[in-house]
């Protein structure tokens, strides 16, 4: 092969996206322009069409509230934000959120999707949307026009996230909700169905602290403070024990828990040291 042929081959090879040395495909603002890996067309959204591991290697900023940053078209994807951020233009403080639109940070309404370790902020609709068997962990999810984390019709794990200043609710899901800080969302903090909800701080949300939308919920060890309406509202059967509920619904003198479907399965404190009636 001539020198010219070798040079041309090297240019073509350099233009073909490949996985990193450790086998993880990389995503960043630069590769997005031409497509970050096979199956990903140039521009937004960055589309993942093969199972495997993917990693953000720089912040990814969308141009408007209508744009999806990352979309998965296949089950079995692990997405590590690697300490970086997915960023959009929406701001929800002060309310209402503007601008809004159909854009998501991560649109992954399929099964077995893991999203971890970074920031998802400012998208027109959902911050993170995933399907059955998925896990969302270690994220800061804020200023999204609708829900911060959404998977209501699917059982997922939502663990150790900070979810704040989202327009409708912080988190809506079934499954396990554990160790999160869900605060200052404009609507309800948590909307859950058939979930185990434990060891969360749910504070200062504009509406309900937690709203139970379907039967089969269990609440233990949560601190539910200073939400605009009731600390926990049961519209379907559920049990609660070992929680602290204070300052909700206008203050400790008002009911902290509501709904005839609630079953107290252990001692709960309403106020700093008062057993709930």
N, C-alpha and C positions, 0 to 999 in steps of 0.2 A: 504494500500500500504506500502511495506517495505521501509526502509530508502534508500536502493540501488535503488528501483524503483522510489522513489521521486527524488533522485539525477539525475537519467537518464532522467526523465521527465523535470526537470529544465534545463538540458544541451540542450535538444532538443528545448525547448521553447526559450532559449536564442539565439539559432542559427537562429530562424525564424525572418526575418526583419519585423518590425512593424512601423506604423506611430508614430511620436512624440506625446506628450501629446496634443498638439494643433491640431492634425490631419494632420500635414504636414509631408510628407515622406522626409527623410534626405539622402543626397548623400555626400560621401567623399571617399578618397583614400583607407581607410581601408575596408569599406563595399563593394567596387567595386570588391575586390578579390573574394568574395563568392556570390555576388549579393546583391544589396541594398534593394530590396523589391520584392514582388511576381511579377513574369513575367520578372525579370531582370536576365539574365544568368551571370555567373562569367566573369569578365574581361571587356574590352572595346568592344563596347560602352556600357555605362550605358543606358539601354533601358527602356523608360517609356511607358507602354502599357495600363494604366488606366488613365482616366481624373482625375484631382485633382491638389493639390498644392504640390510642391516639393521645397526643400531648400538645398543649398550647406552648409555644416558645416565644410569645410576645402578645401584647394586648391586641384585641380584634375589635375594631370600631365600625359600626354600621352607619350609613348616611342618614337614616330617618326611622321613624317609628313604625313603618310598614315592613321593615326588612328583618328576615330571620338570619341570625349569625351562623349557627351550626345546625344541620338537620341530619338525622340518621335515617337511612332507608333499609335497615337490616337489624335483626336482633343480635344480641351478644356483643355490645360495644362498651369498651372502657375509655372514658374521656377524662383525662387528668388536666385540669386548667393550670397546674404547675405554678400556682401563685400569681398568675396573670389574670386579666379581666376581659370579659365580654362587655362591651359598652355601647349604649344607645343614648338618645337625646332626651328621654322622658324624665321629668322631675315631678315628685309628688309631695314636696314640702316647700312652700305651702300648698295645700289642696286647692282645687282638684289637680289630678295628674295631667300634665300637658307636655308634649303632644302625645296622643294615643293613636293606636293603629293595630294591625294584625301581626306585628313583628314579635318574635320570641328570641330569647338568648339561645336556648337549646330546645329544639323541637324534636322529640324522640319518643313519640307515642307508640312505641313498640316494646318488646319484652327484653328483660335482662340488660338494661342500660345502667351503667355506673357513671356518675358525674361527681367529681371531687375537687377540692383544694383550689379555690379561687373565688373570683368576684363575678357576679352577673347583675348588671345595673343598667336601668334606664331604657328598657324595651317597652314597646307600645302595648303589648298584651301580657304574655307570660314571661317570667324569668326563665324557669325550667319546667318543661312538660315531658313526663316520661310515662311508660307503661308498666304492665304487670312484672313483678320480680325485679324491679329496678332499685337502685340505691342512690340517694343524694346525700352527700356528706362533706362537711368541712367547707361550706360555701358561705359567702356573704351575699345575700340576695336582696336587692333594695331598689326602690323607685321604678318598679314595673307597673304598667297601667292597670293590670287586672290582678292576677295572682302572682305571688312570688314563686312558689313551688306548687305544681298542680298535677294530680293523678287520681282524681276522685273515683273513677271506675276501676281502679287497679290497686292491688295490694303491693306497697313498696315500703322501703325503709328510708326515713328522713331523720338524720342523726347529726347532731353537733354543728348545726348551721346557725347563722344569725340572719333573721328574716325581718326586714324593717321597711317602713314607708312605702308599702305596696298599696295599690289603689283599691282593690276589692277585699282581698284577704291575704294573710301571710302564706298559709299552707292549706291546701285542700287535698285530702288523700284518705286511703285506707291503709292498714298495715301496722307499722311500728313508727311512732314519733317519739324520739328520745333525745334528751340532752340539748335541746335547741333553745335559743333566745328568740322569741317572737314578739316584737315590740313595735309600737308606734305605727302599725298599719292603719290605713284610713277606715277600713271596715273591721271584720272579725279577725281575730288572731289565727285560730285554727278552726277549720271546718272538717269534721272527721266522720267516718262511718266504718264500723267493724275494725276498730283500731285499739292497740295498746298504746296509751299516751303516758309517758313517765319521765319525771325529772326534768321538765321543761320550765323555763321562766316565760310567762305570757303576761305582758305588761303594757299598759297605756295604749291599747288598741281602741279605735273609735267606737266600735260596736261591741259584740260579745267577746269575751275572752276566748271561750271555746264553744262551738255549736255542734251538737251531736245530731247528725242527719240520718243515721240508720242504726238499727239495733246491734248490740254486741260490742260496745265500747267499754274499756276499763281504764280508769284514771288513777294513778298513784304517784305520790311524791312531787307533784307539780306546785309551783308558786304562781298564783294567778292574781294579779295586782292591778288596781286602778284602771280597769277597762270600762268603757262607756256604759255598757249594759251588764247583764249578769256575768259572773265569772264563768260558770258552766250552765248552758241551756240544753236540756235534754228534750228533743222532740221524738226520740225513740229510746228503747230500753238501754240502760248502761249502769255501771257501778263506779263508785268513787270512794277512795279512802287514802288517808295520809297526805292530803293536800292542804295548802294554806291559801285561803281566799280572803283578800282584804282590799277595801277601798273600791270595789266594783259597784256598778249600778248606783253611783252617786254617793257612796260612803258605806261604812260598816253597819250603820243602822238599818240599811235596806237589805232585802234578800240578796244573797250572794250566789245561790244556786236555784234554778227553776226547772219546772217540768215534772209532771206526775210520773214519768217513766224512770226517774232517778232512783237508784238503790244505794244507800250508804253502806259500804262494806267494811268500813273502818272509821276511826276518828278523823274528822277534818276540822281545821281551825278556821273560823270566820272572824277576822280581826286577828290581832297579834297573839292573843292568848285565850280566845273564847271558842269553846267547842260549838260547831255549827248546830243550830236547832234541828 
